[in-house]
Amino acid sequence: MLLKNLERMPRRAGSTNFSYLIHDLERSLLGINFSGFNLTLETPTIQTLVFKLGCNFAGLSLNSDALEHVPKTWGRHAMQFPTELTQKACRTRPKELRLVCIYFFTNRFFQNDNNSSLLNNYVLGAQLGHGHVINLKEPINISFWHNQSLESHTMTCVYWKEGASKRYWGVWSPEGCRTEHPSPSQVLCRCNHLSYFAVLMQLSTAPLPVELLAPLTYISLVGCSVSIVASLLTLLLHFHTRKQSDSITCIHMNLHASVLLLNVTFLLSPVLAKPPVPGSVCVALAAVLHYALLSCLTWMAIEGFNLYLLLGRVYNIYIRRYVLKLCTVGWGVPAFLVLFLLAIKSSVYGPRAIPLSDSHGNGTGFRNMSICWVQSPGVHGVLVMGYGGLTALFNLVVLAWAMWVLRRLKARGKAPGPRACRDTLTVLGLTVLLGTTWALAFFSFGVFLLPQLFLFTIFNSLYGFFLFLWFCSQRCRSEAQVEAKMETFSSSQTMQ
C-alpha cells in the first residue's frame, strides 16, 4: 500500500510529503513479519528488499542480474556490503538486524535546487535497523552501469543529505563517497555510510588524457612551491623595509598575499578531497580556494586600475585613504561573494571530479580525480570564468593603452632613450604584473587544448615567482635612482 501511495503522489507534491512517506515506508519494512532470509516488494518504479542479518554477518552482494523481477531493459546496478556493516550495531543491540534496500527507478522523489541529472534516474538506498551507519573503514560499493559510454560526462557519486535545503527535503552531496570508473560504461561509488545514493551527470569537455596527469601535477607542484617561497620572501623583504612603503608597494604586497593564499589552498585541494577527510573540510577548503582566486583576480584588476591612474595622471595620484579603499574592494568583494553563495546554497562547494581518459586501452578506461572546488557549473561559469574573463580583458586593454602612452612619452622625450632591451623588459614586467597570462584559460579547445594546458600551468603556477622578480627589479631600479641622485648631489656640492 505504501509503495502504491508513493507512486500515486503527484510530481508537484510537497517535499515534506515525500520525506514523510519514504520514512514511513522504511519503518514499515523494518517492522514487517516474514519467513525466510529475505522479502521482496515492488511496483513498476520502486523495488524494496528486506534481509534478516545476524551478528555473524559475512558480507552481502546484490546484483540486478540475479534479481528475478527487474526488467532487463533497465540499467544494471549492484550493491556490496562489507562484513563491518553490523559490528557496531551488534555491540549495542546483539539481536537480529534488518537491512532494508529501497531502489527508486525515478528521481521524482529526490528533487533539489540544481535539478540535477541522475544516471539512469536511479536512486539506490539502504538502511540497517533504526540506527545510522557512518564512518565505515570498509566502503560500501554501489555500481551503476549504462548502455553507452560515459566519457563525455563528468560523473560524481552522491548521497541524499536530509535537511540541507530550505526548499526541498534534502540535497545531493558527495561527502564520504569516492567515484571510480572501472570501465567507460560503469560508475563505482565507494561510500563510508548508508543512505540513498545516485550518480550526478554533467556534460564535460573531452577528458584529460591520464598520461598528462603526472607531468601537469609535477609542474603545478614545483611551480606553486617556488611561488609560495617567492611570495613569502617578498612579503618578508617588504616588512623589513617599511620605510619604502607607498601606495604602489602596498598594492603589490596585497597581490602577493592573495597569490600566496591561492597557491597554498590549491596544493591542499586534491589532498583534502580524498577520504577519510570529512566532507565539511573539503567544503571549507573549496570556499577558501574560491575566495583566494577571486581575491587574486581582483587585485590584478586593481593593479591595472592603478597603472591607468599612474599614466593617465602622470604619476600625480591623491585619493583620500586610497589604499584602504582598495583593500576593501580587493578583499571585501570576494568575501561577500563567497559568503553569499554559502548562505544561499552551501552545497555549491565540495569535491569536484576532473575526468581522465586512458588512450592506451590498458583497461583502466575512464575515471576521475577530485579536487575541493566549486561544484555548480553555473557558479563556475559566472564567478570563475566570467570574473576571470572580465579581469583579463580589462588588464589587456590597460596593457595595450600603457604601451601606447609609454611610446608617446618616449617620442616626446619624456621617457628614457631607445633601449630595446629595457622596453622589452618593461612590457614583460607589466604583462606579469597585470596577470594577462590568465587569458590562456579561454583557449582550452581544439588544437589549442594541450599547448594551453602546459602554458597555463607553467606561467600561472610560477606567477608568484615572476612577481618576485618584478619586485626585485623595481627595488634595484629605485635604489639605483637614489644612488644616482646622491652622486649628482655630491658632485654639485663639490663644484660649489
Salt bridges, closest charged atoms under 4 A:
ASP24 OD1 - ARG27 NH2 3.78
GLU26 OE1 - HIS23 ND1 3.15
GLU42 OE2 - HIS69 ND1 3.33
ASP65 OD2 - ARG76 NE 3.14
GLU162 OE1 - HIS23 NE2 2.96
GLU175 OE2 - LYS161 NZ 3.04
GLU180 OE2 - ARG178 NE 3.18
GLU180 OE2 - ARG190 NE 3.22
GLU303 OE2 - HIS252 ND1 2.69
ASP423 OD2 - LYS410 NZ 2.70
GLU479 OE2 - ARG475 NE 3.47
